[in-house]
Amino acid sequence: MSSLQEIADVLKRSRRVLLCGHVVPDGDCLGSVAALGIVLEKMGKQVTMASPDPLPETLLFLPGADRFCTDFPTGKDYDTFVVLDCSVPDRLGSFRQYLDRRLEVVNIDHHISSVNFARHNYLDPGAAATGEILMDLIDLLGAGLDREVAICLYVAIATDTGSFRYENTSPETFRRAARLMDAGVPAAMINIRLYEEKPLKTVQVLGAALENMKLSPCGKVAWVVVERDLLARFEAGDEHTDGLVNFVRTIKGVEVAILFREVDPGRYKVGFRSKGEVDVHRLASRLGGGGHARASGCVISGNLQQIVEAVVREALKDVAGGRIAVNGRTG
C-alpha cells in the first residue's frame, strides 16, 4: 500500500485529474470528491469531478455540486484518475473503464471490505470516513482549509458518523470537526440541511414502506421492502430511500435493520444496519457483500420472498444463534 505522502506527490505531479466516487453517492463520497477537487483546482490542476449516478437532492448544497459530471466525459485527456470512498471497482459504474487506461490511478478508502485495485492504494478502515483521510492528504498537499473545502469535509465526516452518533466516532473525529468549524463551517445549518429538510418524496416512501415493515418474533431483526412500483407510485428514485433503514433501526429492541430495495427486476440491494451487538460486515460478507461493522450491504438476485427469508435467517443466526423462528420455522 502506498503512503499518503506518496499519493500527495502523485497529485502534485498531475495536471489533468478525474475524480470519482461510487454509485448511489452519499455524503462522504461526494464531500470527499468535492473537497479534493476544489483543492486541486486551486493548485492549478485541470479537474473533472464525476459521479456514476446523479447527486441526491439533499446534497445539492455542497460547494461544487453543480459542477459534477454524471455522464461519461468525452474528449478528455486525463493523466490521473482518483477514486474516493469506493471499496470495489464495480461500484465505479461506467467510470470503471478508466482503470484500464494508461493513467496514474489512486484509490483512497476506509471500508473494511476495500480491495487494492489501483497503482496507488491508501486504505484505512480505522478512519470514520474517507473525509478524515482527505483532511490529512490536503495537509500534505500544503493547500490549507478554506470555508468551501471545510464544508465538504464536514459533510463527509458528519454523514458517515451519523452526525457523530455511531461508534466509529473517535476523539480524533471530534478534533477534526472542531478544526473544520474553526475554518468557517456553519455546523448547525448544515445539520438542518442534512437531517431536517427531507424531500417530500422521501417521507412518502418512508410512510408507505413502514406500512409493510416486518419484525422477527424475538424483536431483534426488522426489515422493509421497497420495490420499483412503490417508488413509481410517488415518482421517487433510489435516493428517496435514504435513511429508511436507519429509521427502522431506531425501534427499541431491534439489533439489525434490513432494507431490501429492488434495483432491477429480480435483483435486490440489501442494506444492513446494526446497533452494536452484530457485525453486519460479516453478515454481508457471507452473502457476497461487505462494508462496515455497523453498516453494510450486498446485492442478491432471485425470488424476493426466498431472498427475504434467507437473509433474515442469516441475520437471526447472528443475533440469537439461529434458534429464532422465521415465518414459523426455526432458522
C-alpha positions in Angstrom: 0.0 0.0 0.0 1.2 3.5 -0.8 1.7 6.1 1.9 -0.4 9.2 2.0 2.8 11.2 1.3 3.4 9.2 -1.9 -0.2 9.9 -3.0 0.3 13.6 -2.3 3.4 13.5 -4.5 1.4 11.9 -7.3 -1.2 14.6 -7.1 1.4 17.4 -7.1 2.8 16.0 -10.4 -0.6 15.6 -12.0 -2.0 18.1 -14.4 -5.4 16.8 -15.6 -7.3 14.9 -12.9 -10.5 12.9 -13.0 -12.1 12.4 -9.5 -14.9 9.9 -9.0 -16.8 8.2 -6.2 -19.2 5.3 -6.0 -22.6 4.6 -7.4 -25.6 5.9 -5.4 -23.3 8.5 -3.8 -23.6 9.6 -0.2 -22.2 12.5 1.8 -18.8 11.0 2.4 -18.4 10.1 -1.3 -19.5 13.5 -2.7 -18.0 15.6 0.1 -14.6 13.9 -0.4 -14.6 14.3 -4.2 -15.7 18.0 -4.0 -13.2 18.9 -1.3 -10.2 17.4 -3.2 -11.5 18.7 -6.5 -11.6 22.3 -5.1 -8.1 21.9 -3.6 -6.6 20.6 -6.8 -8.1 23.4 -8.9 -6.6 26.0 -6.5 -3.3 24.3 -7.1 -3.7 24.9 -10.8 -4.8 21.5 -11.9 -7.5 20.8 -14.6 -10.1 18.8 -12.7 -13.3 16.9 -13.5 -15.5 15.9 -10.6 -17.6 12.9 -11.5 -20.3 10.7 -10.1 -21.7 7.5 -11.7 -25.2 8.4 -10.5 -27.0 11.8 -10.1 -26.4 13.7 -6.9 -29.2 13.3 -4.3 -31.3 16.4 -3.7 -30.3 16.6 0.0 -26.6 17.2 -1.0 -27.0 19.8 -3.8 -26.0 22.5 -1.3 -22.4 21.2 -1.3 -19.9 23.6 -2.8 -19.1 22.5 -6.3 -22.2 20.2 -6.5 -23.4 22.0 -9.7 -20.2 21.0 -11.5 -20.3 17.3 -11.1 -20.3 15.3 -14.3 -22.7 12.3 -14.3 -22.4 11.5 -18.0 -19.3 9.7 -19.3 -16.9 12.5 -20.3 -15.7 12.5 -23.9 -12.7 14.2 -25.4 -10.9 14.5 -22.1 -7.3 13.6 -21.8 -6.5 12.8 -18.2 -3.2 11.8 -16.7 -4.6 10.9 -13.2 -7.7 9.1 -12.0 -8.5 9.4 -8.3 -11.1 7.0 -6.8 -12.6 8.0 -3.5 -14.7 6.1 -1.0 -15.2 3.2 -3.4 -14.5 -0.3 -1.9 -14.5 -2.3 -5.2 -14.2 -1.4 -8.9 -17.7 -2.5 -9.7 -19.0 0.4 -7.7 -17.5 2.9 -10.2 -20.3 2.2 -12.7 -19.4 3.4 -16.2 -16.2 5.1 -14.9 -14.6 1.7 -14.2 -13.2 1.7 -17.7 -10.7 4.3 -16.6 -9.0 1.7 -14.6 -7.9 0.1 -17.9 -6.3 3.2 -19.3 -2.7 4.3 -19.0 -3.2 6.6 -16.1 -1.9 7.2 -12.6 -4.7 5.6 -10.6 -5.2 6.5 -7.0 -7.6 4.7 -4.6 -8.4 6.2 -1.2 -11.0 4.5 1.0 -11.9 3.5 4.6 -14.2 0.4 4.1 -13.2 -2.9 5.8 -14.0 -4.7 2.5 -11.8 -2.5 0.3 -9.5 -4.1 -2.2 -6.3 -2.9 -3.8 -7.3 -2.2 -7.4 -5.2 0.9 -8.2 -1.5 1.6 -8.7 -1.6 3.7 -5.5 -3.8 2.5 -2.8 -4.4 4.1 0.6 -6.9 2.1 2.7 -7.6 3.0 6.3 -10.5 1.1 7.9 -9.8 2.9 11.2 -10.9 6.2 9.7 -14.5 7.2 10.4 -14.9 8.5 6.9 -12.9 9.0 3.7 -13.2 12.7 4.5 -10.9 12.1 7.5 -8.2 10.8 5.3 -8.7 13.7 2.9 -8.0 16.1 5.7 -4.6 14.6 6.2 -4.0 14.4 2.4 -4.9 18.1 2.0 -2.4 19.0 4.8 0.3 17.1 2.9 -0.6 19.0 -0.3 0.0 22.2 1.7 -3.3 23.6 0.5 -4.9 24.6 3.7 -8.6 24.5 4.6 -10.9 27.3 3.3 -14.6 27.5 4.1 -15.8 25.7 1.0 -13.4 22.8 1.4 -14.2 22.6 5.2 -17.9 22.4 4.5 -17.4 19.5 2.1 -15.2 17.6 4.6 -17.6 18.3 7.4 -20.5 16.8 5.4 -18.3 13.8 4.6 -17.5 13.1 8.2 -20.9 14.0 9.7 -22.8 11.7 7.4 -20.6 8.7 7.8 -20.7 9.0 11.6 -24.5 9.5 11.7 -24.0 13.1 12.9 -21.3 11.8 15.3 -23.6 9.2 16.8 -22.0 6.0 15.5 -19.3 4.1 17.3 -16.8 4.9 14.6 -16.8 8.4 16.0 -13.5 8.8 17.9 -11.9 11.7 19.9 -9.9 12.5 16.8 -13.2 12.8 14.8 -14.3 15.5 17.1 -11.0 17.3 16.9 -11.2 17.2 13.2 -14.8 18.6 13.3 -13.7 21.4 15.6 -10.9 22.3 13.2 -13.4 22.4 10.3 -15.7 24.6 12.3 -12.8 26.9 13.0 -12.4 27.1 9.2 -15.9 28.5 8.9 -18.3 25.6 8.8 -21.8 26.6 9.9 -22.4 23.2 11.6 -26.0 23.9 12.8 -27.2 25.0 9.4 -25.5 22.0 7.7 -27.1 19.6 10.1 -30.5 21.1 9.3 -29.9 20.6 5.6 -28.7 17.0 6.1 -31.2 15.8 8.7 -34.2 18.2 9.0 -35.0 19.0 5.4 -36.1 15.8 3.7 -37.8 15.9 0.2 -41.5 15.2 0.4 -41.0 12.0 -1.7 -38.6 10.6 0.9 -41.3 11.0 3.6 -43.9 9.5 1.4 -41.7 6.5 0.6 -40.9 6.1 4.2 -44.6 6.0 5.2 -45.5 3.5 2.5 -42.6 1.2 3.3 -43.2 1.2 7.0 -46.8 0.1 6.5 -45.4 -3.3 5.5 -42.4 -3.4 7.9 -41.8 -6.9 9.5 -40.4 -7.7 12.9 -39.0 -11.0 13.9 -40.6 -12.9 16.8 -37.6 -12.1 19.0 -37.9 -8.4 18.2 -34.2 -8.1 17.3 -34.5 -8.0 13.5 -36.7 -5.7 11.5 -37.0 -5.3 7.7 -38.7 -3.4 5.0 -39.0 -4.0 1.2 -39.1 -1.2 -1.4 -40.0 -2.4 -4.9 -39.9 -0.4 -8.0 -43.7 0.0 -8.1 -43.6 1.7 -4.7 -41.1 4.3 -5.9 -43.1 4.7 -9.1 -46.3 5.5 -7.1 -44.6 8.7 -5.8 -42.4 9.3 -8.8 -39.5 8.8 -6.5 -36.0 7.5 -7.1 -33.4 5.4 -5.2 -32.2 8.5 -3.3 -35.6 8.8 -1.7 -35.0 5.6 0.3 -32.0 7.3 2.0 -32.3 7.0 5.8 -35.1 4.4 5.7 -33.1 1.5 7.1 -31.7 3.8 9.8 -35.2 4.8 10.8 -36.1 1.1 11.2 -33.0 0.6 13.4 -34.3 3.1 15.9 -37.1 0.7 17.0 -36.4 -0.3 20.6 -35.0 -3.8 20.9 -34.0 -4.1 17.2 -30.4 -5.0 16.8 -30.3 -5.5 13.0 -32.4 -3.5 10.5 -32.6 -4.6 6.8 -33.7 -2.8 3.7 -34.5 -4.8 0.6 -34.5 -2.4 -2.4 -35.3 -3.6 -5.9 -32.7 -2.2 -8.3 -33.8 -4.2 -11.4 -36.4 -6.9 -11.9 -35.4 -9.8 -9.7 -32.3 -8.0 -8.4 -32.2 -6.5 -4.9 -29.8 -4.4 -3.0 -29.8 -5.4 0.7 -28.7 -2.8 3.3 -27.9 -3.8 6.8 -27.6 -1.6 9.9 -26.7 -2.7 13.4 -26.8 -1.0 16.8 -23.7 -2.8 18.2 -24.3 -6.5 19.0 -23.9 -7.7 15.4 -21.1 -7.1 13.0 -23.1 -6.7 9.8 -20.0 -6.6 7.7 -19.5 -10.3 8.4 -23.2 -10.9 7.7 -23.0 -9.1 4.4 -19.7 -10.9 3.5 -21.4 -14.3 3.8 -23.9 -13.0 1.2 -21.3 -11.7 -1.2 -21.1 -8.1 0.0 -19.3 -6.0 2.7 -18.9 -2.6 4.2 -18.6 -1.6 7.8 -19.3 -3.4 11.1 -22.5 -1.4 11.7 -23.4 -0.5 8.1 -23.0 -2.9 5.2 -24.8 -4.3 2.2 -24.9 -6.8 -0.7 -26.8 -7.4 -4.0 -28.8 -10.6 -4.5 -30.8 -11.8 -7.5 -33.7 -14.2 -7.3 -37.2 -14.6 -5.9 -38.0 -11.8 -3.4 -39.7 -14.0 -0.8 -36.9 -16.5 -0.9 -34.3 -13.8 -0.6 -36.0 -12.2 2.3 -36.4 -15.4 4.2 -32.8 -16.4 3.6 -31.3 -13.1 4.6 -33.5 -12.7 7.7 -32.5 -16.2 8.7 -28.8 -15.3 8.4 -29.4 -12.2 10.5 -31.1 -14.2 13.2 -28.2 -16.6 13.4 -26.0 -13.7 14.4 -28.4 -12.2 17.0 -29.6 -15.5 18.6 -27.5 -18.5 17.4 -30.0 -19.5 14.7 -32.8 -20.7 17.0 -35.4 -18.0 16.4 -38.4 -18.8 14.2 -38.7 -17.2 10.8 -42.3 -17.5 9.5 -43.0 -20.3 11.9 -39.8 -22.2 11.2 -36.5 -22.2 13.1 -33.6 -20.6 11.4 
